[in-house]
Amino acid sequence: MAHFSIDMSETTGASLQRYLERANAIGGLDAFVEQAVMEKIFRQTVRDVQERNAAVPAGDMELSINEAVEAVRAPLGS
């Protein structure tokens, strides 16, 4: 497990503390930060993939996706 020290303004810290108390957040600050980081990474990954594939025609993209799904679903040894 990684350990970090987080600095934030008093206003943000107080808002976060109130939010965690109201939400009765299981895991508290650790869980909140982990979820926020994972969401940020996911959203950035989606943006990166969208930008990388922006020039790919929709039909070609759908064909590639369907081929990948079929390959994953195919029985082993086929």
Order of alpha helices (4+ residues) and beta strands (2+ residues): alpha-alpha-alpha
